[in-house]
Amino acid sequence: MLDNNLPSWRQYLKSSRKKEGKSPSNRWIQLATVSEKNEPRLRTVVFRGWHKDSSMIIFTDRRSEKIEHLKSNPNAEILWLFLKTKSQYRFKGKISELIDNNNYWNTLSEKSKSSWFWGSPGKKINPKVQSNNELLSNLPKSENFVVLNFEIDSVDLLKLKQPTHKRYLWEKIKRWEKIEINP
Ligand SMILES: Cc1cc2nc3c(=O)[nH]c(=O)nc-3n(C[C@H](O)[C@H](O)[C@H](O)COP(=O)(O)O)c2cc1C
């Protein structure tokens, strides 16, 4: 059943995700940030669920470049593409860190947890340091574990359809407002 209190784009998204099925790409989203040099940077991350009605949760490593980008510019965009419904969602918003993140750490498998103890992402491999393939166990929370809170303030949905494509824009101006725009 649909929750009428949710922003209406959440209902479109729910339907797109349902039709996409169990494909892992149903949780893979593309996150764009702006570097300190004002250049766009883009990467795939896992959608980890909702925080409140219109914020997405993402896990990352404190040593990754995106953390530096977000310190100088919290603006971000997320792109989520659904093949089955030919739907493209573009989410604009701001990212902050959720400090109280113990519960999120506890949801991870030991295999996932160990990746926060590997060498620094993007840095040259140091063969003397622990191998990235080594599986550790009983891991305490890593200080590199970061939970990002992406607070959405606009959603642009393009649905490729016959006879005409459809495009909607939602913006949060006190409450969520939806308009239909040219595709
Ligand atoms: C399928 C897939 C899922 C990924 N999920 C995450 C994720 O949830 N969090 C994350 O920080 N990086 C994830 N990555 C790695 C990022 O794409 C990226 O390489 C890494 O975060 C470093 O990015 P940065 O240097 O721009 O910060 C994933 C990569 C792939 C291919």
The ligand as a MOL file (V3000), in Angstrom:
LIG
                    3D

  0  0  0     0  0            999 V3000
M  V30 BEGIN CTAB
M  V30 COUNTS 31 33 0 0 0
M  V30 BEGIN ATOM
M  V30 1 C 28.7360 -1.5550 -7.9660 0
M  V30 2 C 29.5520 -0.5910 -7.1550 0
M  V30 3 C 29.0870 -0.1900 -5.9150 0
M  V30 4 C 29.8450 0.7120 -5.1470 0
M  V30 5 N 29.3540 1.1280 -3.9400 0
M  V30 6 C 30.0330 2.0520 -3.2220 0
M  V30 7 C 29.4950 2.5950 -2.0050 0
M  V30 8 O 28.3920 2.2250 -1.5570 0
M  V30 9 N 30.2050 3.5380 -1.3610 0
M  V30 10 C 31.4060 4.0020 -1.8330 0
M  V30 11 O 31.9900 4.8720 -1.2000 0
M  V30 12 N 31.9550 3.5170 -2.9680 0
M  V30 13 C 31.2970 2.5670 -3.6820 0
M  V30 14 N 31.8190 2.0800 -4.8560 0
M  V30 15 C 33.1430 2.5700 -5.2740 0
M  V30 16 C 32.9860 3.9590 -5.9130 0
M  V30 17 O 32.4240 3.8260 -7.2090 0
M  V30 18 C 34.3240 4.7420 -5.9900 0
M  V30 19 O 35.2540 4.0020 -6.7310 0
M  V30 20 C 34.8800 5.0190 -4.5920 0
M  V30 21 O 33.8620 5.4090 -3.6900 0
M  V30 22 C 35.9540 6.1220 -4.6460 0
M  V30 23 O 35.3500 7.2890 -5.1710 0
M  V30 24 P 35.9710 8.7530 -4.9330 0
M  V30 25 O 37.4500 8.6130 -5.0820 0
M  V30 26 O 35.3660 9.5950 -5.9820 0
M  V30 27 O 35.5930 9.1980 -3.5490 0
M  V30 28 C 31.0810 1.1930 -5.6330 0
M  V30 29 C 31.5320 0.7800 -6.8880 0
M  V30 30 C 30.7820 -0.0910 -7.6310 0
M  V30 31 C 31.3060 -0.5160 -8.9890 0
M  V30 END ATOM
M  V30 BEGIN BOND
M  V30 1 1 1 2
M  V30 2 1 2 3
M  V30 3 2 2 30
M  V30 4 2 3 4
M  V30 5 1 4 5
M  V30 6 1 4 28
M  V30 7 2 5 6
M  V30 8 1 6 7
M  V30 9 1 6 13
M  V30 10 2 7 8
M  V30 11 1 7 9
M  V30 12 1 9 10
M  V30 13 2 10 11
M  V30 14 1 10 12
M  V30 15 2 12 13
M  V30 16 1 13 14
M  V30 17 1 14 15
M  V30 18 1 14 28
M  V30 19 1 15 16
M  V30 20 1 16 17
M  V30 21 1 16 18
M  V30 22 1 18 19
M  V30 23 1 18 20
M  V30 24 1 20 21
M  V30 25 1 20 22
M  V30 26 1 22 23
M  V30 27 1 23 24
M  V30 28 2 24 25
M  V30 29 1 24 26
M  V30 30 1 24 27
M  V30 31 2 28 29
M  V30 32 1 29 30
M  V30 33 1 30 31
M  V30 END BOND
M  V30 END CTAB
M  END
